[in-house]
């Protein structure tokens, strides 16, 4: 599991991002894979600068969206998915 207080994910260099309305696509030229990000995962993606902990990312999401319940697990799973796909 990721340490929610100290993990500060950073986007991988060389990825191509294009906005599609409220969503976006991210292309990884190394893997030749394209990833579609909805507006929530796009916000998380945009916060992956190395400056924000997972806890800070969670707070940002809560400030942008109406959220019912705990989203800590959702943030962790999204970052883990980004990592698995070579995006962070």
C-alpha positions, 0 to 999 in steps of 0.5 A, a space after each residue: 500500500 502507498 503511504 497516504 501522507 508521504 507518497 507524492 506521485 509525479 507524472 512520467 516524462 514524455 507522455 502526451 496529454 490531450 483534453 477532450 471536453 471534461 475528460 482527457 487522453 494520455 498517450 504513453 509512447 513507450 508502451 504505445 497505450 492510450 488512456 482515457 481519464 474522466 474528470 476525476 482521474 484527470 484532476 488526480 493526474 494533474 495533481 501528480 506533480 511531485 508536490 502533492 501527497 495522496 492526502 492533499 490530492 484527496 482534499 483537492 478532490 473534495 474541494 472540487 466535487 460533492 463527495 459522499 463518504 471516504 475516497 481515500 481508497 479511490 485515490 490510492 487505487 487511481 494512483 496505483 493504476 497510474 503506476 501499473 500503466 507507467 504513467 507515474 
